[in-house]
Each structure stands twice: as structure tokens, then as C-alpha cells.
Amino acid sequence: MSYAAFTGWFIAVIICLSAILMQASRNGNDLWLSYWVDTTTEDSQASYSMSFYLAILCLFCIMNSFFTLVRAFSFAFGGLQAATKVHNRLLNKLINAPVQFFDQTPGGRILNRLSSDLYTIDDSLPFIMNILLANFVGLLGIAIILSYVQVFFLVLLLPFWYIYSRLQFFYRSTSRELRRLDSVSRSPIYTSFTETLDGSSTIRAFKSEDFFFTKFSDNLTLYQKTSYTETVASLWLSLRLQLLAAFIISFIALMAVVGSQGSLPVSFGTPGLVGLALSYAAPIVSLLGSFLTSFTETEKEMVSIERALQYMDIPQEEQAGSLYLNPDWPKQGVIEFQNVTLKYMPSLPPALCNLSFKIEGGKQVGIIGRTGAGKSSVLNSLFRLTPICAGSIRVDGMDIQNIPVRELRTHLAIVPQSPFLFEGLLRDNLDPFKMNDDSKIWDALEKCHVKEEVEVAGGLDILVKEGGMSFSVGQRQLLCLARALLRSSKVLCLDECTASVDIQTASLLQKTISSECKGMTVVTIAHRISTVINMDNILILDHGNLAEQGNPQILLKDVTSIFSSFVKASSL
């Protein structure tokens, strides 16, 4: 039903009607040919009657060709439309999914949905469904013709139908679960492969190549087991159906010979109808086998639709908002947290507990604390990556909860802790909306002390590899900082942007931020005390609570302050 909805109900009705009319025209052609055989004798043939019979046959052939073309084109169009809708809706749902979904879902599982499952929906599912529909209307046509010509054949098929139904029930229930196991066992291969690629340097450093190779081999072996079992099950069914078909065809041929001698009380009808019955009875079991195979394959392919529908029901970020922003918002850059409480999951303790503070516009503020203190949670709540449970966050007096989330993030700049570059030109990575000329881009690169590296690599038109692997982690952080500076936002958030650079470069960056970001509100999450020592203000968090705040120079002079103890500990 969902796949038919993706196809479009009008197209689905056209497909079914054209398939039924195609089979009806084919059966009508055979019935007319049988009638021609019975009504025409060698003694009485007129030229006009021959033309009449041929004209009717040509009419049936034209109708059959027309309905066949309609079915083929409508099925192709419906399959393409369904594939497009599934892809667009699935991608839209994933893009609008909250960050927690990606934290809890392995990347290999998502990649499996967007590769293997979508390929099935694009290519093999419409193909096998087309075969299923043709087999179904073919069986329907045979049943109607045999009922009209000779009921005796249907009576003979009753015991064989019981055997067939038992075979198909056993095979369908087995093959369906095997296909699910096949899809499930494929995801760990993607996950293991991507993890190994991302952590190749760490694996080599710890000399764990054998462990990861064995892990990947085990995942591949499990997948091969399910795939092999699925193939064996298909061969199991094929052998039994072929034996059944051979027995039934032999039996029907024997009964036709015996019946022609007149030794049976049941009449086989006219010669034309007998020939029609034999021609329709011969392929019925093979058609039943083809129908079962196509039905089972369609059921297995529908697992891909089922898996895609699962990801279409994932939670979505709240996009709506009643406030619309001016292009130059925020003007002052005042950030105010009012009794903010944040939980990543209802069962987990709060990451932020009734947190309140105010950052004045144009000030540079550092947020420090031990691991798990809630530093990154401040930025997560500011960018609405995770919805807050209570309280409010205001930027220039506007509650960000009432601002459309896309608009909010567009007006704020951030350099994340894990820098990322997209595959493509470096210019497009730094200025994706083409709002700055090359001189401004080079100026930003120079301010971030990465201009020389870019020039040596080939300039702004160099092709950045996937994930930015063309550059080191430190260089990627510097490029992300340059991208943030080009945004010209009044609020700049830095999530430990100097974590992967050496101390000398970190010192240069701090000077760059101090000199080039005057008038901007800069919020820096820091692990190095040296990065916040010269800032206007610092916030010290402890288990989601504001433990201390103030000017770092003043707090440093107070030997009883928490900041002073941090400085002493870092000096050790």
C-alpha cells in the first residue's frame, strides 16, 4: 500500500487495468482461434470468412500490443516516480533528523539504507513486481479459460494445489526471514569498513590490523552465510516445483490420449477446445512456480520499502518559528541563559541544571570545566541541536525557541571540535554561498595562518578530498575558522578550535581572534587555560551548574577561586 502510494494511485490503477485488459485480449485471441478451428472445415471456406477471421485476430493482436505498451510504460513511470519519492522523502527525513539520531545510529546502517535498499527500490523491485503482475493475470486468465473449457482439469489440480500451497507457505516464511537477515548482516560490513578507514592511523599505531581484519572477515562470513542459505532455499523450491510440473504435464498428456479413444465418460469438447485446454494446462505449474518465485522475491524486495519506511518515521527537528529575522541580526550579540535545563535522554541526568548567565555583546568569554561539566551542551542548546527541557535562551532579547531553526543557525557562526570539509573545491568549502570575493577569502586565510599551505597545495581551486583528508586535522580546524570569519556574524562560537594545533599556532590564533573579532561576541569552549587567560570573562561549569564566573585576571589573584586552582593544576 505504501509503495502504491509512492507510485501514485492513478498510475497504480492504470497498471492493473492495462495488465488485466492485456491478458483478456490474449485469451480472447486464443478463444477466437479455437472457434475458427471448430467452425471452419476443408469443404467450406470462403474468402470473405478467412478475411473476417484474420481481421478479428489482428484486432485482438493490436489490442494486446496496445495494452502491453500501456502497462510497460505506466509501470516504468510509476517505478521511477516511486523511487524518486522514496529517495527524496528518506533524504529529507535524515537531513531534518536531530543530532541524537546520528549519535545513536551507526553510520553503516544509514549508508546501507541509502545504498543497498534504495538500489533495490530503484532497480530490482519494479522489475520483479512487473513479473509478478504478469504471472498473476496469466494465472487468472488460465483459471477462467479452463473453467470455461473443461472443469475436469481444475478438479485434477486440487490435490496438487494443496502440495503447492504447502511448499509456498514454507518457502515464503523462510525466504522472507532470510532476506531480513541478509539486510541486517550487511550493515556491520559497512560500519566496520568505514570505522577502519576513519581510524586507520590509530589501528596502525596500536598494531591492531589483525584484530580489525578478523572482525571484518567475521562480518563478511556472516553475510555470506545468509546469502548462501537464501540461494539454497531458492534451489530447494525450484527442484520441487519442476518435479511437480513434470508429473502434472505427463498426467495431462496421458489423459488426453486415453480420452481420445472414447473410453472415458467425460467429454473433452471440440478438437479446438481440447487443443486450447492442453496448451493452457501444460505451462500452468511452471507459471505457478514463476508466480511463487516472483511473489516471494517481491516480498523480499519489499523489505527495502519496509526499512525505508522505518527511517521515514524518525523524530524530526522542530523547524517552525513565529519570528522572522533581519539580515543583520544579531546586532549586539547579547546572549542570555535563563534557568536552562537540558537532558539528552529522559533517563539520563541533566547535562545543564537550571543554568543562568548573561554574556554582554562584543565580549570574549571562555567556558571551562572538567570533562562532562556541560561545556559543549551550552553550544548544543544555543544552536538548538538538542531541545532544552526548561528555561529560555535569548539572543539580543529574542527567545531563540520562537526563531526558525534554519534561520537561527544561519545567523550564528561556529567552529566545531571535529572540523569537517566537504568534497569539492576549497573555495566552495570556505564560501559556499559565494558571498565574498577571492581577496576576502585570502585575507581570512592569512588571518588564520593557513594561507601559505593553501598556496602550496594549489590555491582556492584545489579539490578537497572527502572529509578534508587532503589536510591535517589542525589545518582543517584553521580552514573552518576562516570559514566562520567569512560569515561576518556578530556571534562566533569556538569549540576548542586550537585542540589539534601546536602551541605556537594556538597562540597566533588567539591573537588573531583578539584583534580581528573586536566587536563580536566570541564564546570559546576551552581545555587549555592559556586560551582563556586574556579573555574578558570566563564561566566555570561543574556538572551542568555555574560554579564560578568573572574576569580571569581577577579570579587568578584570588587563591581561593576555582579558576586559580585550575591554573595551578595546569602548571603542574
N, C-alpha and C positions, 0 to 999 in steps of 0.2 A: 504493500500500500504506500509506503514512504517512497519507494523507487518510482512508482507510478505517478505520485505527486510531483516528484522532481522532473519526471518526463513531461508532465502536463496532461491533465485528464482528457483534454480534447484529442491530443495525439494518441493517448493510450486507447481511446475508443476507436479512432481511425485504424490503428494497428489491428485490433481484434476483429473489427468488421471486415477489413480487407483480407485478413487471413481466412476468415470463415467463408467469405464470398469466393476467394481463390480456390479453396477446397471444393466448394459447391460447384463451381464451374468445371473443375476437373472431374468430379464424379458425374456431373451431367453429361460431359463429353463421353465418358465410358459407357454410361447407360444408353446414350443415343447410338453409339457404335454397336452395342449389343442388340438394340432394337433394329438397327439396319441389317445386321446379320440374320435376325429371325424373320424379318418381313420381306427380304429380297431373295428371290430364287434365281437359278440359272435360266429358267424358261421365261421369266417375266422381268425384264429390265428395260426401263425406258430412260432415254437420255435426260428427260426433264427430272425424273426421280433421282437419278445419280447426281445431277447438279444441286437438287434440293438437299439431299443428304450431305453433300460436301459443303454446301453453304452453311447449314446448321453446325457442322463440325468446325468450320472456320470461325463462325460466330463464337462458339464455346472457346476456341483457342485464343481469339482476340480478347475475350473477357478474362480468361485465365492470365494472359500476359499482362493485361492492364492492372488487375488486382495484385498480381505478383510484384509489379513495379511499385504500386502504391504502398504495399506492405514493406518492401525493401527500403524505399526512400523514407517512409514515415518512421520505420524502426531506426534507421541510421540517424535521422534528425532527432528523434526522441532520445536515443542513446547519447548523442553529443550534448543535447540540452541538459540531460540529467547529470552527465559528467561535469559539465561547466558549473551547474548549480551546486553540486556537492562540493566541488573544489573551492568555489568562491565562499560558500557558507562555512565550510570547515576552516578555511584560512582566516576568514573574518572572526570566527569564534575564537581561534587560537590567538590572533593578534589582540583581541579585546579581553583575553583571559587575565586574571590577576596574577601577580608575581608568585603568590603561594602555589599556584598550579604548576608552574615550571620548577619551583623548588621541590615539589613532592613527586613530580612525574619525570622518569628518566628520559633523557634526550633521544635515546634509541627507540623508545616506544612511540614518541611523537613522529620521529623520522619514518618509522615503519608505517604509520597511518598515512603520511604524506607521500610515500613512495610505493610500497607494495600494494596497499589497499586501494589507493587512488588509481594505480595502473590497472588493477582488476576491474574497477568501475569504468575506467575509460575504454578498455580494450576487450577483455575476455567475457565480462558479464553480458553486454549487449549481444555478443556473438552467440553465446550458449543459450541465452533466452530466446533468441530468434529460432534456433534449432528446436528448443522445447515447444515453442508455439506451433511450429510446422509439424512436429510429431503429434502434438495433441489434436490439432484439427484433422490430421491424417487418420489417427485412430478413430476420431469421431465420425469421419466420413466412411471408414471401413465398417464400423458398427452399424451405421444406418443402411448401407448397401447390403450387408449380409443379412440384416433383419428383413429387408425387402425381398431379397432373392431366395434365401434358404435359412430358416431358423435352425435347421439341423446342425449347422456349423457352430452356431452360438452355444447350443447345448453341449457339444463336444468340448468347447473351450472352457466350460465352467470348472472342471477339476484342475485344469491347467492354470486357470486364473487364481485358484487358491494357492497353488505352488508359487506362482509368480508374485502374489501379494506377500507371501511369507518371505520370499527372497528379498523383495524390495524393502520390506519393513526392516529386516535385519541389516541389510546393506546401508540403507539411508541413515539409520540411527548411528551406525558405526562410522560411516564416512563423514558425517556432519561433525562428530566429536573429533575425528582425526584432523579435519581441516582447522578446527579451533586450536587444537594442539599445535598444528603446523604454524599458524599465525602467532601463537603465543611463544613458541620456541624460536621464532625468527628475531624477536625483539632483543633478547640478550646478545645476539651476534652483533647487531648494530651498536648496542650500548658498549659492549666490550671493545669493539673496533674503534669507536670514537674516543673512549676513555684512553685506550692505548696510544692513539695519535696525540691526544692533548697532553698526556703525561709521559711521552716517550723519553724526555730528558731525565725525569725523575726515575723512571724504570731503569734506565741505563746507569744512573748514579748509584742505585741500590743493587745493581746486578740482578734484577728480578725478571730478566727476559724469559727464562724457562717457566716461571710461575704464570706469567700472563699468556705465554704461548699455550701452556697446558689448559688454562682457563678458557681460552678462545677455542681450542680444539674440542674441549668437552661440550661447549655450547654448539659447535658445528656438528658434533657427533649426535647430540640430542635432536637437532633439526633433521639430520639425515635419517635418523630412526623413524621419525614421524612421517617424513616424506616417502621413505621406502615402504612403510606399512600402508600408506594411502595408495600407493601404486599396486601393491599386492592385493589389497581389498578390491580394487577395480578389476584386476585379472581374475580374481575369485568369482566375481559376478559374471564376467564375460564368458567364462568357461561353462557355467551352469546354464546361462541363457542360450548359448549355442547348442548345447546338448538338448535342451528343451525344444528349440526351434527345429532341430533335425528330426526329432521324434514326431512332432506335430505335422511337419510337412510330409514325412513318409506315410503317416497315418491317413492324411487327407488324400494323397495320391492313390493309396491302396483302395480307399473307399470310393474314389471316383471311378476306378477300373471295375470294381465289383458292381457298383450301381449302374454302370452302362450295360451290364448283362441282364438287367431287369430282375435280379434275384432279391432285391430289397423292396419292401412295401412303400417306402418313402420315395416320392418323385423328386428328381433333381431339376425339373423345369426344362426349359428350352435349351438347345445347344449354346445359344449366345449367352444366356444367363449362367449356364454351367461354367462356360469359359470365364465369365466375369467373376464368378464366385471363386474359382480356382486361382485366378490371377490376384484376387484380393486376399484370399486366405493364405497364400504362400508367404508373403512378407509380413504377416501380422505379428509373429513372435519377434522377428528381428526389429520390427517397428516398436514393439513393446519394450525390447531391450534398449533400443535407442532412446525411447521416451524415458525409461527409468534412469538411464545414464545421464541424459540431459537434465532431467528433473533433479537428480542428486547433485550434479555439477552446479546447477543453478542455485540449489540450496546452499552448497558450499561457497559459491561465489557471493551469495547474499550475506555471508559472514562479514565481508568487507563493508557492505552497507551498514550492517549492524554495528561494526566497530567505528565507522564514521559517525553514525548517529549518537554513539556514546560521547564523542567529543563535541557534538553539537549541543549537548545538554550541560556542558561545564559552566560553572559560575562566570559571570561577566563583570567587568569593571563598570561602575556607575558612570555613565557618560553625560547624563543630563545636568543642567545647571541653569539657574534663572538669571544670573548676572552675565553681562557681556562687557568685555574689557576694552579699554582704549589701547591703541597700538603702543603707546609709551608707558603703559602700566607695567610694573610699579614705578612711581616717580621718586619716592623717598627710600623705599626698601626697608620699611619698618616691619619686623617680624615679631609676632606676639603669640605665645602659647598660653592658653588659659585652661588650667586643670585638665590637661590632656592625659587620657589613659589609653594604652594600646596593647592589644593582645594579638599574637599571630595565630593562635588557635584557642578556642574556648577552654580546652583542658590544660593549657599552659599558663604559668604565672605571667602577670603583665610585664611587658618589656619597658613600658613607661607608666609610672604610677602618679597620677594627679600632678603632672609636671606643669609648672608655670614659670615663665621668664619672658623678658622683652629685650629684643635686640634693636637698638636705635639705627636709623637709616645712615648709611655711609660708614658704619663702624666695621672693624675687622675683629671677628670673635672666633675664638678657638673652643672646641668641645673636646674634653679629655676625660679619661676614666679607664678603669681596668676592663679586661675582656668581659663582655656581657653586661656592661653598665648601661647600655641603651643609646650609645652614640649614633650608630647607623640608623637606629629606629627614629631618631629625630628627623633625619632626612627622608626616611621612608614615609613618615606621616606628613612632612611638608610637601612632598611630591605626590601624596595620596597613592603611593604604591601599596600601602596597607591601610584599610579604613580604621579610623580611631573608634574606640568604644564609647568614650565620653569626652566632654570638653569641646573646645574650639581652637582653631588656628587662624590668625588674622594676618594678612599682609597689606600694609597701608590701610588698615581699618576694614578691609573686606574679608568676610569669612570665606575661606577657600572651599568650604563644603558646598557653597552656592555657585561656584565657578565651574564651567565645563572642564573636565579633567584634561582634555587635549589643549584647551586654551591656557590653563594654568601652567602646564609643563612647557608650553611654547615660550612663555614669558620669563621662565627661570632657566638659569644655566648651571650645569653640574659637570664635574669631572669625577667619574665613579672610581671605586677602589680597584676594580678589574677593568682596565681600559680595553676598548674594542674598536676595531676598524673594519669597515665593510669592504668586500672585494670590489674593486673598481679603481678609478683614478683617485690620486691623492687629493686633487683639487675638489672633487665631489665629496670626499670624506670631510674635508675641512669646511667647505661652504656648500652644503647640499642644495640650498635654495638659491644659490648664485646671487647673493645679495652684496657681495664685496668684489672689488677688482683685485687683480694679482698683486698690486703694490701693498694693499692692506693685508693680504694673506702672507706675503713675505715679511711684512713688518711684525705680524703676530708670531711667525715662526722665529724671527730673530729675538723677540722678547722672551720666548720660551727656550732660547739657546739650542734650537734644533735645526736652524737654517742651514748650517754647513753640511749636516748629514743628509738633508733633503737635496741639496745641490749636488753632492757627490753621487747620490742614488739616481739622479736624472731629472730633478725638478718636479714641478707640480703635476706633470702629465705621466708620472710613473704609475704603473699598475700595481696596486696593493693586493697582495695575496689574501686568501680567505682568513679572516680573523686578524689580519695585520701581521702575519708571520714574517713579512719582509723586514720588520723592525723588531728590536729588542723590547722587552716589557717596559723598560724605562723610557725608551724613545716613544712608545705608544702612549704612555702617560703624558709626555710632553706634547705630543700631537693633539691629544684630547684636551689638554689645557689651552692650546692655541685655538682649537675649535670653539671652546667655551668663551674665550676672549672675543672671538669674531661675532658672537651673538649680541654683544653690546647690551647685555641685560643688567638691570640695576641690582640684581641679586645673583651672587656667584657662590655655589656650594662646592667645596673640595673635600672629597672623602679620601684623605691620606694620599694626595696626589704625588707625594715625594717618597712613597714607601719603597719604590723599586729603583730609585736613582741614588747615586753616591752622595756623600755628604757635601762635597763641593758644589755639585749641580743643585742639590736641595737648597743650599744657601743662596745661590744665584736666583733660584726660583722664588724664594721668599722675598728677596729684594725686588724682583720683577712684580710680584703681587702687591708689595707695599707701595711701589712707585706707580704702576700702571693701573691699579684698581682703586685709586683715590676717588672718593665719592660713591663707590659701590659698597653694598653690604656684602661682606665676604664671611661665609660660615665655613670654618675649617675643622674637620674631624682629624685629630692628630694622635699619633702614638709616640712621636718624638717630642720631647719637651721643648727642644730648640726651635721647633716650628711655631710655637705659640708664645714664646717668651717676650716678643716685641709687639704683640697684638694689643688692641685697645681694651679687650675684655676677654675673660675665659669663663667657661661653665664646666664645672666638675660634676660628673654624674656618678651615681653609685646605685646599682640595681634599680634603675629607672627613676631614681629620685635626684633632685638637685641638691647635691651635698655642699657645694660652695660656688660662689661667683665673685668676680671683681677684677680689678686691674692686676695683671700678673706681676708687675714690679712691686706693687703694694703688698700683694699676698706673699711674695718672695721674702719680704722683710719681716713678715710675721712667722716666727719659728713654729707657732702652734697650728698654722694653717695646713690643710691637706695638700695644697699645691707645693708648699715648701718641703713637705715630706716626699712628694713625688720627685722634686728636683734633686734632693739628696740621694734618693734611691737610684735615679738615673745616673748620677755622678759616680756611683759605685761601679 
